[in-house]
Amino acid sequence: MKKFIDGFPSKVDEYEDLLTKNPIWLGRTRDVGRISLEDMLDLGVTGPMLRAAGLPMDARKDEPYSSYEKFDFEVPTRTENDVFARYQVRVERCARAPTSCGRPWMVCPKAPGRPPTSTWCCPTGEDETQMEASFTISRS
């Protein structure tokens, strides 16, 4: 896991270089798929779509679970509110992932009955209410 996390930022840069200035990608994503923030909120839209419309809403910050309250990270946003802005929000989240989510084994308690190479990053009672709360994080 640590090896993957350490190498991940350079891969994100590589993938971004392939797409961000590609004229075909830009033509298919810029000024495409716009929806008003009001309509998104009425429809219950969450995640990158809201953040690409300028609303810094992120469940990990707004209602932290599984020790996210112990991490300091920014919520990436854009204001263009199109498919390209959603892509940028996702890429920025991936680029920041090693610092915002790449350290969970440092704050999660050891899990009873789990191998010594893993932790259970799920406070009691959260495992049935938060999907991400049930992930096992490997220490190797």
N, CA, C and O atoms as a MOPAC input file, in Angstrom:
PM7 MOZYME 1SCF
protein

 N      0.82000 1    -1.17500 1     0.00000 1
 C      0.00000 1     0.00000 1     0.00000 1
 C      0.87200 1     1.24900 1     0.00000 1
 O      0.62400 1     2.17800 1    -0.76800 1
 N      1.89100 1     1.27800 1     0.85600 1
 C      2.76600 1     2.44800 1     0.92900 1
 C      3.46400 1     2.68100 1    -0.39900 1
 O      3.60200 1     3.82500 1    -0.83200 1
 N      3.90600 1     1.61500 1    -1.05000 1
 C      4.57900 1     1.74400 1    -2.34800 1
 C      3.62600 1     2.36200 1    -3.38100 1
 O      4.01500 1     3.24100 1    -4.15000 1
 N      2.38900 1     1.89300 1    -3.38600 1
 C      1.39300 1     2.44200 1    -4.30600 1
 C      1.15200 1     3.92400 1    -4.01400 1
 O      1.13800 1     4.74800 1    -4.92800 1
 N      0.96600 1     4.25400 1    -2.74700 1
 C      0.68600 1     5.64000 1    -2.36100 1
 C      1.85900 1     6.55500 1    -2.69900 1
 O      1.65900 1     7.68200 1    -3.15200 1
 N      3.06900 1     6.07800 1    -2.48200 1
 C      4.24300 1     6.90100 1    -2.79100 1
 C      4.37500 1     7.17300 1    -4.28600 1
 O      4.81800 1     8.25400 1    -4.67300 1
 N      4.00400 1     6.22000 1    -5.13000 1
 C      4.13600 1     6.39100 1    -6.57300 1
 C      2.93300 1     6.99800 1    -7.25700 1
 O      3.00300 1     7.38600 1    -8.42300 1
 N      1.82900 1     7.08100 1    -6.53500 1
 C      0.57100 1     7.52900 1    -7.12900 1
 C      0.60400 1     8.95300 1    -7.68800 1
 O      0.11700 1     9.16400 1    -8.79900 1
 N      1.15700 1     9.94600 1    -6.97100 1
 C      1.12500 1    11.31700 1    -7.49800 1
 C      1.75500 1    11.46200 1    -8.88400 1
 O      1.23400 1    12.20700 1    -9.71400 1
 N      2.84200 1    10.78000 1    -9.14700 1
 C      3.46800 1    10.89900 1   -10.47000 1
 C      2.58800 1    10.27400 1   -11.54900 1
 O      2.58700 1    10.73600 1   -12.69000 1
 N      1.84600 1     9.23600 1   -11.20200 1
 C      0.91900 1     8.62500 1   -12.16300 1
 C     -0.24800 1     9.56800 1   -12.45700 1
 O     -0.68600 1     9.67900 1   -13.60200 1
 N     -0.74500 1    10.23900 1   -11.42900 1
 C     -1.82800 1    11.19900 1   -11.64300 1
 C     -1.35000 1    12.28800 1   -12.59500 1
 O     -2.07600 1    12.67800 1   -13.50900 1
 N     -0.13500 1    12.77900 1   -12.38400 1
 C      0.42900 1    13.79900 1   -13.27400 1
 C      0.50500 1    13.28500 1   -14.70000 1
 O      0.17400 1    14.00500 1   -15.64100 1
 N      0.93700 1    12.04700 1   -14.86300 1
 C      1.04700 1    11.44400 1   -16.19800 1
 C     -0.32400 1    11.35200 1   -16.87300 1
 O     -0.46600 1    11.71800 1   -18.03900 1
 N     -1.31500 1    10.87300 1   -16.15600 1
 C     -2.66700 1    10.75800 1   -16.72100 1
 C     -3.23600 1    12.13600 1   -17.04500 1
 O     -3.88900 1    12.32700 1   -18.07100 1
 N     -2.98100 1    13.08400 1   -16.16400 1
 C     -3.47800 1    14.43200 1   -16.39700 1
 C     -2.82700 1    15.04400 1   -17.64200 1
 O     -3.49400 1    15.71000 1   -18.43500 1
 N     -1.53400 1    14.81600 1   -17.80400 1
 C     -0.84300 1    15.32500 1   -18.99600 1
 C     -1.46000 1    14.77000 1   -20.27800 1
 O     -1.52400 1    15.46400 1   -21.29300 1
 N     -1.91400 1    13.51500 1   -20.22900 1
 C     -2.51600 1    12.90500 1   -21.41200 1
 C     -3.86500 1    13.52200 1   -21.77900 1
 O     -4.22400 1    13.56600 1   -22.95600 1
 N     -4.60900 1    13.99600 1   -20.78700 1
 C     -5.97500 1    14.47200 1   -21.03700 1
 C     -6.15600 1    15.99100 1   -21.00600 1
 O     -6.83500 1    16.55100 1   -21.86700 1
 N     -5.56600 1    16.64400 1   -20.04000 1
 C     -5.90900 1    18.02800 1   -19.75500 1
 C     -5.75600 1    18.98200 1   -20.93900 1
 O     -6.53700 1    19.92500 1   -21.06900 1
 N     -4.78200 1    18.75800 1   -21.78900 1
 C     -4.59400 1    19.64400 1   -22.95300 1
 C     -4.94900 1    18.96300 1   -24.27100 1
 O     -4.69300 1    19.51000 1   -25.34400 1
 N     -5.52900 1    17.78900 1   -24.19200 1
 C     -5.89500 1    17.04400 1   -25.39700 1
 C     -7.11600 1    17.70900 1   -26.03600 1
 O     -8.16800 1    17.80800 1   -25.40500 1
 N     -6.98100 1    18.16900 1   -27.29900 1
 C     -8.09500 1    18.88900 1   -27.93100 1
 C     -9.37400 1    18.05900 1   -28.06700 1
 O    -10.47400 1    18.60600 1   -27.98700 1
 N     -9.24400 1    16.75900 1   -28.27000 1
 C    -10.43900 1    15.91000 1   -28.36500 1
 C    -11.14100 1    15.85800 1   -27.00900 1
 O    -12.35900 1    16.01800 1   -26.93100 1
 N    -10.36900 1    15.63400 1   -25.93900 1
 C    -10.92100 1    15.59800 1   -24.58400 1
 C    -11.58400 1    16.93300 1   -24.23500 1
 O    -12.69100 1    16.96500 1   -23.69800 1
 N    -10.89800 1    18.02500 1   -24.54600 1
 C    -11.44300 1    19.35200 1   -24.24300 1
 C    -12.75000 1    19.59600 1   -25.00500 1
 O    -13.70800 1    20.14000 1   -24.45400 1
 N    -12.77600 1    19.19500 1   -26.26000 1
 C    -13.97800 1    19.38400 1   -27.06300 1
 C    -15.16700 1    18.59900 1   -26.56000 1
 O    -16.31400 1    19.00200 1   -26.75200 1
 N    -14.89500 1    17.48000 1   -25.91700 1
 C    -15.98200 1    16.62800 1   -25.42200 1
 C    -16.38200 1    16.91300 1   -23.98000 1
 O    -17.38200 1    16.38200 1   -23.49700 1
 N    -15.60100 1    17.75700 1   -23.28300 1
 C    -15.88300 1    17.97500 1   -21.86200 1
 C    -16.13100 1    19.43300 1   -21.48400 1
 O    -16.83800 1    19.69600 1   -20.51200 1
 N    -15.57200 1    20.37900 1   -22.22100 1
 C    -15.76000 1    21.80600 1   -21.90300 1
 C    -17.14700 1    22.26100 1   -22.34400 1
 O    -17.59900 1    21.94900 1   -23.44600 1
 N    -17.80500 1    22.99500 1   -21.47100 1
 C    -19.14100 1    23.53600 1   -21.74200 1
 C    -20.16500 1    22.43800 1   -22.05600 1
 O    -21.12800 1    22.66900 1   -22.78700 1
 N    -19.95200 1    21.26200 1   -21.50500 1
 C    -20.86100 1    20.13100 1   -21.70600 1
 C    -21.40000 1    19.71000 1   -20.34200 1
 O    -20.65600 1    19.68000 1   -19.36200 1
 N    -22.68300 1    19.38800 1   -20.27800 1
 C    -23.27100 1    18.81700 1   -19.06500 1
 C    -23.51400 1    19.80100 1   -17.94100 1
 O    -23.47700 1    19.43000 1   -16.76800 1
 N    -23.75600 1    21.02900 1   -18.28200 1
 C    -24.03300 1    22.01800 1   -17.22600 1
 C    -25.42400 1    21.78100 1   -16.63100 1
 O    -26.37100 1    21.43300 1   -17.33600 1
 N    -25.51700 1    21.97600 1   -15.32900 1
 C    -26.79500 1    21.90100 1   -14.60500 1
 C    -26.68700 1    22.89400 1   -13.45200 1
 O    -25.63800 1    22.99300 1   -12.81600 1
 N    -27.72300 1    23.60100 1   -13.18900 1
 C    -27.65100 1    24.62700 1   -12.14400 1
 C    -27.43900 1    23.98500 1   -10.77200 1
 O    -27.87400 1    22.86300 1   -10.51400 1
 N    -26.76800 1    24.72200 1    -9.91500 1
 C    -26.54100 1    24.25500 1    -8.54600 1
 C    -27.87500 1    24.00200 1    -7.85000 1
 O    -28.02400 1    23.01800 1    -7.12600 1
 N    -28.82900 1    24.87800 1    -8.06800 1
 C    -30.15400 1    24.71400 1    -7.46500 1
 C    -30.79900 1    23.39600 1    -7.90300 1
 O    -31.36200 1    22.67400 1    -7.08000 1
 N    -30.71600 1    23.08500 1    -9.20400 1
 C    -31.28600 1    21.82300 1    -9.69000 1
 C    -30.54900 1    20.62500 1    -9.10000 1
 O    -31.17500 1    19.62700 1    -8.74200 1
 N    -29.23000 1    20.71600 1    -8.99500 1
 C    -28.47400 1    19.60500 1    -8.41100 1
 C    -28.89600 1    19.35900 1    -6.97000 1
 O    -29.08000 1    18.21300 1    -6.56100 1
 N    -29.05000 1    20.42300 1    -6.20500 1
 C    -29.46200 1    20.27300 1    -4.80700 1
 C    -30.87400 1    19.70300 1    -4.71900 1
 O    -31.15600 1    18.86700 1    -3.86000 1
 N    -31.76100 1    20.15400 1    -5.60800 1
 C    -33.12700 1    19.62000 1    -5.62700 1
 C    -33.14500 1    18.12900 1    -5.97500 1
 O    -33.98800 1    17.38200 1    -5.47800 1
 N    -32.21500 1    17.70500 1    -6.82700 1
 C    -32.16000 1    16.30400 1    -7.26300 1
 C    -31.34900 1    15.41000 1    -6.31600 1
 O    -31.30400 1    14.19200 1    -6.49300 1
 N    -30.71300 1    16.01600 1    -5.31800 1
 C    -29.91900 1    15.23400 1    -4.37200 1
 C    -28.54500 1    14.85800 1    -4.89400 1
 O    -27.95300 1    13.88700 1    -4.42300 1
 N    -28.02900 1    15.60500 1    -5.85400 1
 C    -26.70400 1    15.34200 1    -6.40900 1
 C    -25.65400 1    15.61500 1    -5.33400 1
 O    -25.80000 1    16.53900 1    -4.53400 1
 N    -24.59600 1    14.80400 1    -5.32100 1
 C    -23.50900 1    14.98200 1    -4.35700 1
 C    -22.17100 1    14.86800 1    -5.07200 1
 O    -22.11800 1    14.67300 1    -6.28600 1
 N    -21.11100 1    14.99000 1    -4.32100 1
 C    -19.76900 1    14.70900 1    -4.81500 1
 C    -19.20800 1    15.70500 1    -5.81000 1
 O    -19.45800 1    16.90600 1    -5.71300 1
 N    -18.44200 1    15.19100 1    -6.77500 1
 C    -17.72800 1    16.05500 1    -7.71500 1
 C    -18.62100 1    17.00500 1    -8.50100 1
 O    -18.18100 1    18.09000 1    -8.88500 1
 N    -19.84600 1    16.62100 1    -8.74200 1
 C    -20.71900 1    17.53500 1    -9.47700 1
 C    -20.94800 1    18.82100 1    -8.68800 1
 O    -20.87700 1    19.91400 1    -9.25000 1
 N    -21.22100 1    18.69900 1    -7.40200 1
 C    -21.41400 1    19.89700 1    -6.58500 1
 C    -20.12000 1    20.68700 1    -6.44700 1
 O    -20.12400 1    21.91600 1    -6.52600 1
 N    -19.01700 1    19.98100 1    -6.24000 1
 C    -17.73400 1    20.66500 1    -6.08000 1
 C    -17.31200 1    21.36800 1    -7.36500 1
 O    -16.64600 1    22.40200 1    -7.30400 1
 N    -17.68400 1    20.83300 1    -8.52400 1
 C    -17.36000 1    21.47200 1    -9.80500 1
 C    -18.24100 1    22.68900 1   -10.05800 1
 O    -17.97100 1    23.47400 1   -10.96600 1
 N    -19.28900 1    22.84500 1    -9.26200 1
 C    -20.15700 1    24.01600 1    -9.35600 1
 C    -19.83000 1    25.02600 1    -8.25500 1
 O    -20.53500 1    26.02200 1    -8.09000 1
 N    -18.76500 1    24.76700 1    -7.51000 1
 C    -18.29300 1    25.71300 1    -6.50800 1
 C    -18.69700 1    25.44500 1    -5.08100 1
 O    -18.31100 1    26.20500 1    -4.19300 1
 N    -19.46300 1    24.39400 1    -4.81600 1
 C    -19.89100 1    24.09000 1    -3.45500 1
 C    -18.90700 1    23.10100 1    -2.81800 1
 O    -18.81800 1    21.95600 1    -3.26200 1
 N    -18.17300 1    23.52200 1    -1.79300 1
 C    -17.14600 1    22.65700 1    -1.19700 1
 C    -17.72000 1    21.61600 1    -0.24000 1
 O    -17.30000 1    21.53100 1     0.91400 1
 N    -18.67400 1    20.82800 1    -0.71500 1
 C    -19.33800 1    19.82700 1     0.10900 1
 C    -18.60600 1    18.48400 1    -0.02300 1
 O    -18.40200 1    17.98700 1    -1.13000 1
 N    -18.22000 1    17.91100 1     1.10400 1
 C    -17.52800 1    16.62500 1     1.11600 1
 C    -17.87900 1    15.93300 1     2.42400 1
 O    -17.60000 1    16.45900 1     3.50100 1
 N    -18.48500 1    14.76500 1     2.33600 1
 C    -18.92800 1    14.04100 1     3.53600 1
 C    -17.77900 1    13.76700 1     4.49800 1
 O    -17.97800 1    13.72700 1     5.71200 1
 N    -16.57200 1    13.57600 1     3.95500 1
 C    -15.42200 1    13.29800 1     4.82500 1
 C    -15.10600 1    14.49400 1     5.72200 1
 O    -14.56300 1    14.32300 1     6.81300 1
 N    -15.43800 1    15.68500 1     5.27300 1
 C    -15.22600 1    16.89500 1     6.07800 1
 C    -16.49400 1    17.28900 1     6.83800 1
 O    -16.44000 1    17.62500 1     8.02100 1
 N    -17.62800 1    17.24400 1     6.14600 1
 C    -18.89100 1    17.71800 1     6.72200 1
 C    -19.44600 1    16.79200 1     7.80100 1
 O    -19.99400 1    17.25800 1     8.80000 1
 N    -19.30800 1    15.49900 1     7.60400 1
 C    -19.76100 1    14.50200 1     8.57700 1
 C    -18.70500 1    13.41200 1     8.66700 1
 O    -18.92300 1    12.29800 1     8.19100 1
 N    -17.55200 1    13.72300 1     9.27800 1
 C    -16.43200 1    12.78100 1     9.26700 1
 C    -16.77000 1    11.42800 1     9.89400 1
 O    -17.53600 1    11.33700 1    10.85400 1
 N    -16.18800 1    10.41200 1     9.33500 1
 C    -16.35500 1     9.04000 1     9.80800 1
 C    -15.03100 1     8.32400 1     9.60800 1
 O    -14.17000 1     8.80500 1     8.87200 1
 N    -14.86400 1     7.19900 1    10.24500 1
 C    -13.66700 1     6.36700 1    10.09500 1
 C    -12.37200 1     7.14300 1    10.25100 1
 O    -11.42100 1     6.90400 1     9.50700 1
 N    -12.31400 1     8.03800 1    11.17200 1
 C    -11.13200 1     8.82100 1    11.53300 1
 C    -10.79300 1     9.94700 1    10.55600 1
 O     -9.72200 1    10.54100 1    10.67700 1
 N    -11.66600 1    10.26600 1     9.59200 1
 C    -11.38000 1    11.38600 1     8.69300 1
 C    -11.20900 1    12.69900 1     9.47200 1
 O    -10.52000 1    13.60400 1     9.00200 1
 N    -11.81800 1    12.80900 1    10.63500 1
 C    -11.67200 1    14.03200 1    11.42100 1
 C    -10.22200 1    14.26300 1    11.85000 1
 O     -9.85900 1    15.36800 1    12.25100 1
 N     -9.40200 1    13.22400 1    11.76500 1
 C     -7.99700 1    13.35500 1    12.15000 1
 C     -7.10900 1    13.81400 1    10.98800 1
 O     -5.92100 1    14.06900 1    11.18500 1
 N     -7.67300 1    13.91900 1     9.78700 1
 C     -6.90100 1    14.32600 1     8.61600 1
 C     -7.19100 1    15.76500 1     8.25900 1
 O     -8.33000 1    16.22400 1     8.35300 1
 N     -6.16200 1    16.47200 1     7.85100 1
 C     -6.31200 1    17.85000 1     7.40800 1
 C     -6.18900 1    17.86400 1     5.89000 1
 O     -5.11300 1    17.59900 1     5.35500 1
 N     -7.27300 1    18.17000 1     5.19400 1
 C     -7.22400 1    18.21200 1     3.74000 1
 C     -8.21700 1    19.23800 1     3.21600 1
 O     -9.23500 1    19.53000 1     3.84400 1
 N     -7.89300 1    19.76900 1     2.06300 1
 C     -8.75600 1    20.74500 1     1.40900 1
 C     -9.72300 1    20.01100 1     0.48200 1
 O     -9.41000 1    18.93500 1    -0.02800 1
 N    -10.87800 1    20.58700 1     0.27200 1
 C    -11.86500 1    20.04900 1    -0.65300 1
 C    -11.70800 1    20.80700 1    -1.96900 1
 O    -11.98700 1    22.00500 1    -2.02600 1
 N    -11.26100 1    20.11800 1    -3.03600 1
 C    -11.07700 1    20.82600 1    -4.31000 1
 C    -12.41200 1    21.24400 1    -4.92600 1
 O    -13.37300 1    20.47500 1    -4.93100 1
 N    -12.45800 1    22.45400 1    -5.43800 1
 C    -13.66300 1    22.95100 1    -6.10000 1
 C    -13.28600 1    23.69100 1    -7.38000 1
 O    -12.13900 1    24.09800 1    -7.56600 1
 N    -14.25100 1    23.85200 1    -8.23500 1
 C    -14.16200 1    24.65600 1    -9.45700 1
 C    -15.47100 1    25.42700 1    -9.55700 1
 O    -16.38200 1    25.21200 1    -8.75800 1
 N    -15.56600 1    26.31200 1   -10.52100 1
 C    -16.80600 1    27.06100 1   -10.68200 1
 C    -17.38600 1    26.94200 1   -12.08900 1
 O    -18.47600 1    27.45300 1   -12.34500 1
 N    -16.69000 1    26.28600 1   -12.99600 1
 C    -17.14600 1    26.21500 1   -14.38500 1
 C    -18.39400 1    25.35300 1   -14.55600 1
 O    -19.17500 1    25.56500 1   -15.48300 1
 N    -18.58100 1    24.38700 1   -13.67000 1
 C    -19.79200 1    23.56700 1   -13.64200 1
 C    -20.04200 1    22.82500 1   -14.95000 1
 O    -21.17500 1    22.78300 1   -15.43000 1
 N    -19.00400 1    22.24500 1   -15.52700 1
 C    -19.16700 1    21.41100 1   -16.72200 1
 C    -18.42800 1    20.09400 1   -16.49800 1
 O    -17.84000 1    19.88500 1   -15.43700 1
 N    -18.45500 1    19.21700 1   -17.48200 1
 C    -17.80400 1    17.91200 1   -17.34600 1
 C    -16.30400 1    18.07500 1   -17.09300 1
 O    -15.72600 1    17.33100 1   -16.30100 1
 N    -15.67300 1    19.04200 1   -17.75800 1
 C    -14.24000 1    19.26700 1   -17.56600 1
 C    -13.93800 1    19.67500 1   -16.12500 1
 O    -12.95400 1    19.21100 1   -15.54900 1
 N    -14.76300 1    20.52800 1   -15.54200 1
 C    -14.57000 1    20.93700 1   -14.14600 1
 C    -14.72000 1    19.74000 1   -13.21100 1
 O    -14.00400 1    19.64200 1   -12.21400 1
 N    -15.63400 1    18.83800 1   -13.51800 1
 C    -15.80500 1    17.62700 1   -12.69100 1
 C    -14.55800 1    16.74200 1   -12.78700 1
 O    -14.10100 1    16.17000 1   -11.79700 1
 N    -14.03400 1    16.64800 1   -13.98900 1
 C    -12.78200 1    15.90900 1   -14.19000 1
 C    -11.65900 1    16.54600 1   -13.36000 1
 O    -10.90500 1    15.84000 1   -12.68900 1
 N    -11.55100 1    17.86600 1   -13.40600 1
 C    -10.49400 1    18.55300 1   -12.66300 1
 C    -10.63300 1    18.33700 1   -11.16100 1
 O     -9.63300 1    18.15000 1   -10.46700 1
 N    -11.85300 1    18.36200 1   -10.65900 1
 C    -12.08800 1    18.11800 1    -9.23700 1
 C    -11.62700 1    16.70900 1    -8.86400 1
 O    -10.99900 1    16.51100 1    -7.82400 1
 N    -11.93800 1    15.74400 1    -9.70700 1
 C    -11.52200 1    14.35900 1    -9.43000 1
 C    -10.00900 1    14.20000 1    -9.49000 1
 O     -9.41200 1    13.54400 1    -8.63600 1
 N     -9.39300 1    14.80100 1   -10.49900 1
 C     -7.93600 1    14.70400 1   -10.62700 1
 C     -7.26000 1    15.34200 1    -9.42200 1
 O     -6.30700 1    14.78900 1    -8.87300 1
 N     -7.75000 1    16.50100 1    -9.01400 1
 C     -7.14900 1    17.16100 1    -7.85900 1
 C     -7.32500 1    16.32700 1    -6.60000 1
 O     -6.42000 1    16.27100 1    -5.76800 1
 N     -8.46800 1    15.68000 1    -6.44700 1
 C     -8.67000 1    14.81800 1    -5.28600 1
 C     -7.69200 1    13.64300 1    -5.31600 1
 O     -7.12700 1    13.27500 1    -4.28600 1
 N     -7.49600 1    13.05900 1    -6.49400 1
 C     -6.52700 1    11.95900 1    -6.62400 1
 C     -5.12200 1    12.43200 1    -6.31300 1
 O     -4.36400 1    11.73300 1    -5.64100 1
 N     -4.76700 1    13.61900 1    -6.79700 1
 C     -3.43000 1    14.14300 1    -6.55200 1
 C     -3.19900 1    14.40700 1    -5.07200 1
 O     -2.07900 1    14.26900 1    -4.57900 1
 N     -4.25500 1    14.78600 1    -4.36700 1
 C     -4.13900 1    15.06400 1    -2.93200 1
 C     -4.32600 1    13.82700 1    -2.07300 1
 O     -4.03800 1    13.86400 1    -0.87700 1
 N     -4.79600 1    12.74300 1    -2.64600 1
 C     -5.12900 1    11.54600 1    -1.86200 1
 C     -3.99600 1    11.05000 1    -0.97600 1
 O     -4.25500 1    10.68100 1     0.17000 1
 N     -2.75000 1    11.02100 1    -1.44800 1
 C     -1.70100 1    10.51500 1    -0.55800 1
 C     -1.54100 1    11.31900 1     0.72200 1
 O     -1.12300 1    10.76000 1     1.73600 1
 N     -1.85400 1    12.59600 1     0.71300 1
 C     -1.74200 1    13.36300 1     1.94600 1
 C     -3.04000 1    13.37400 1     2.72700 1
 O     -3.01800 1    13.47300 1     3.95400 1
 N     -4.17500 1    13.27400 1     2.04200 1
 C     -5.44000 1    13.31300 1     2.77500 1
 C     -5.90200 1    11.93600 1     3.20700 1
 O     -6.50800 1    11.79600 1     4.26900 1
 N     -5.63300 1    10.92400 1     2.41400 1
 C     -6.13700 1     9.58000 1     2.72300 1
 C     -5.03000 1     8.54200 1     2.76300 1
 O     -5.30100 1     7.37300 1     3.03800 1
 N     -3.82600 1     8.92400 1     2.50500 1
 C     -2.74300 1     7.96000 1     2.43300 1
 C     -2.13800 1     7.60300 1     3.75800 1
 O     -1.17500 1     6.83700 1     3.80200 1
 N     -2.66600 1     8.12900 1     4.84800 1
 C     -2.09400 1     7.88000 1     6.16000 1
 C     -3.03600 1     7.19400 1     7.14300 1
 O     -2.79400 1     7.27000 1     8.34800 1
 N     -4.08100 1     6.53800 1     6.69800 1
 C     -5.05300 1     6.03800 1     7.68300 1
 C     -4.47700 1     5.04800 1     8.67300 1
 O     -4.92800 1     5.00200 1     9.81700 1
 N     -3.49900 1     4.25500 1     8.27500 1
 C     -2.96600 1     3.26000 1     9.20600 1
 C     -2.22900 1     3.90800 1    10.36500 1
 O     -1.93800 1     3.24400 1    11.35900 1
 N     -1.91800 1     5.20700 1    10.25300 1
 C     -1.24900 1     5.89800 1    11.35200 1
 C     -2.22700 1     6.26200 1    12.46700 1
 O     -1.81800 1     6.45600 1    13.61100 1
 N     -3.52400 1     6.35500 1    12.13800 1
 C     -4.48500 1     6.80100 1    13.14000 1
 C     -5.50900 1     5.74100 1    13.50900 1
 O     -6.25900 1     5.92900 1    14.46600 1
 N     -5.56300 1     4.64300 1    12.78600 1
 C     -6.57400 1     3.62000 1    13.05400 1
 C     -6.07700 1     2.62900 1    14.09100 1
 O     -4.91700 1     2.21700 1    14.04600 1
 N     -6.92400 1     2.24700 1    15.01000 1
 C     -6.51200 1     1.25700 1    16.00300 1
 C     -6.39700 1    -0.13000 1    15.38900 1
 O     -7.00100 1    -0.41800 1    14.35500 1
 N     -5.61000 1    -0.98800 1    16.04400 1
 C     -5.49500 1    -2.37300 1    15.58800 1
 C     -6.83500 1    -3.07100 1    15.73200 1
 O     -7.59100 1    -2.82900 1    16.67300 1
 N     -7.09800 1    -3.91800 1    14.79800 1
 C     -8.37200 1    -4.62800 1    14.82000 1
 C     -8.24300 1    -5.94100 1    15.56500 1
 O     -7.30900 1    -6.70400 1    15.31800 1
 N     -9.16500 1    -6.21400 1    16.46900 1
 C     -9.12700 1    -7.50800 1    17.12700 1
 C     -9.44100 1    -8.61000 1    16.11700 1
 O    -10.38200 1    -8.49700 1    15.33200 1
 N     -8.64600 1    -9.67300 1    16.14800 1
 C     -8.88800 1   -10.80100 1    15.26500 1
 C     -8.38600 1   -10.59400 1    13.84400 1
 O     -8.57600 1   -11.47300 1    13.00400 1
 N     -7.76300 1    -9.48300 1    13.54800 1
 C     -7.22300 1    -9.21100 1    12.21300 1
 C     -5.73900 1    -9.53400 1    12.19600 1
 O     -5.09200 1    -9.52700 1    13.24300 1
 N     -5.19000 1    -9.81900 1    11.01500 1
 C     -3.75200 1   -10.05300 1    10.93800 1
 C     -2.98600 1    -8.80700 1    11.39000 1
 O     -3.50900 1    -7.69700 1    11.29700 1
 N     -1.74300 1    -8.97900 1    11.88100 1
 C     -0.98300 1    -7.83100 1    12.37600 1
 C     -0.62400 1    -6.83100 1    11.28000 1
 O     -0.18200 1    -5.72400 1    11.58500 1
 N     -0.80500 1    -7.19900 1    10.00200 1
 C     -0.47900 1    -6.28500 1     8.91100 1
 C     -1.64500 1    -5.39600 1     8.52600 1
 O     -1.51600 1    -4.59300 1     7.60100 1
 N     -2.78300 1    -5.51200 1     9.20500 1
 C     -3.91200 1    -4.64900 1     8.85500 1
 C     -4.50000 1    -3.96300 1    10.05800 1
 O     -4.23200 1    -4.32100 1    11.20500 1
 N     -5.30700 1    -2.96800 1     9.76700 1
 C     -6.06900 1    -2.29400 1    10.81100 1
 C     -7.51700 1    -2.25500 1    10.37000 1
 O     -7.82900 1    -2.39100 1     9.18700 1
 N     -8.36400 1    -2.07400 1    11.30600 1
 C     -9.78000 1    -1.91200 1    11.00000 1
 C    -10.08200 1    -0.46600 1    11.28800 1
 O    -10.10900 1    -0.04500 1    12.44400 1
 N    -10.30600 1     0.28700 1    10.24700 1
 C    -10.46100 1     1.73700 1    10.37900 1
 C    -11.92800 1     2.08200 1    10.53100 1
 O    -12.48200 1     2.84800 1     9.74300 1
 N    -12.54500 1     1.52000 1    11.53400 1
 C    -13.97900 1     1.69400 1    11.66500 1
 C    -14.37100 1     1.74700 1    13.13600 1
 O    -14.37900 1     0.72000 1    13.81400 1
 N    -14.69400 1     2.93600 1    13.63100 1
 C    -15.16600 1     3.01000 1    15.01300 1
 C    -16.42900 1     2.16900 1    15.21200 1
 O    -17.21000 1     1.99400 1    14.27600 1
 N    -16.62600 1     1.66700 1    16.38300 1
 C    -17.77600 1     0.83100 1    16.70100 1
 C    -19.07400 1     1.51300 1    16.29000 1
 O    -19.30500 1     2.68200 1    16.60000 1
 N    -19.91400 1     0.76200 1    15.58900 1
 C    -21.20700 1     1.26900 1    15.18700 1
 C    -21.23500 1     1.90300 1    13.81100 1
 O    -22.31200 1     2.05600 1    13.23500 1
 N    -20.07900 1     2.28100 1    13.26100 1
 C    -20.05300 1     2.91700 1    11.94800 1
 C    -20.08900 1     1.91900 1    10.81100 1
 O    -20.49500 1     2.27000 1     9.70400 1
 N    -19.68200 1     0.69700 1    11.04800 1
 C    -19.51600 1    -0.26200 1     9.96100 1
 C    -20.80200 1    -0.54700 1     9.20100 1
 O    -20.74600 1    -0.98000 1     8.05000 1
 N    -21.93700 1    -0.32100 1     9.80100 1
 C    -23.19300 1    -0.60100 1     9.11000 1
 C    -23.85600 1     0.65900 1     8.56200 1
 O    -24.87800 1     0.56800 1     7.88200 1
 N    -23.29100 1     1.83200 1     8.84600 1
 C    -23.92200 1     3.06600 1     8.39200 1
 C    -23.09300 1     3.83100 1     7.37500 1
 O    -23.63200 1     4.68700 1     6.67300 1
 N    -21.81400 1     3.55300 1     7.27300 1
 C    -20.94200 1     4.25600 1     6.33500 1
 C    -20.18600 1     3.23300 1     5.50100 1
 O    -19.40100 1     2.45100 1     6.03800 1
 N    -20.41600 1     3.23300 1     4.19500 1
 C    -19.79100 1     2.23400 1     3.33100 1
 C    -18.27400 1     2.23900 1     3.44500 1
 O    -17.66800 1     1.18200 1     3.61900 1
 N    -17.64800 1     3.40900 1     3.35000 1
 C    -16.19400 1     3.47700 1     3.39200 1
 C    -15.63900 1     3.07800 1     4.74700 1
 O    -14.45700 1     2.75400 1     4.86200 1
 N    -16.47300 1     3.09700 1     5.76700 1
 C    -16.02000 1     2.75700 1     7.10500 1
 C    -15.63100 1     1.29700 1     7.22400 1
 O    -14.92200 1     0.92600 1     8.16000 1
 N    -16.07600 1     0.46200 1     6.30500 1
 C    -15.81200 1    -0.96100 1     6.43800 1
 C    -14.57100 1    -1.42700 1     5.68800 1
 O    -14.30600 1    -2.62800 1     5.64100 1
 N    -13.80800 1    -0.51700 1     5.10200 1
 C    -12.61400 1    -0.92000 1     4.35500 1
 C    -11.50100 1    -1.33300 1     5.31000 1
 O    -11.32100 1    -0.73200 1     6.36900 1
 N    -10.76900 1    -2.35000 1     4.93000 1
 C     -9.59100 1    -2.75800 1     5.66500 1
 C     -8.38500 1    -2.13600 1     5.00600 1
 O     -8.26400 1    -2.18000 1     3.78200 1
 N     -7.49000 1    -1.55800 1     5.78200 1
 C     -6.30500 1    -0.90400 1     5.24800 1
 C     -5.10400 1    -1.77900 1     5.54700 1
 O     -4.86400 1    -2.12900 1     6.70300 1
 N     -4.34400 1    -2.13600 1     4.51900 1
 C     -3.16000 1    -2.97000 1     4.70000 1
 C     -1.97900 1    -2.12800 1     5.13100 1
 O     -1.80800 1    -1.00900 1     4.64700 1
 N     -1.15500 1    -2.64900 1     6.03800 1
 C      0.04100 1    -1.94000 1     6.49000 1
 C      1.26700 1    -2.29400 1     5.65600 1
 O      2.30600 1    -1.65300 1     5.82000 1
 N      1.19500 1    -3.26300 1     4.78900 1
 C      2.39900 1    -3.69200 1     4.06700 1
 C      2.67400 1    -2.85800 1     2.85200 1
 O      3.65300 1    -3.10100 1     2.14500 1

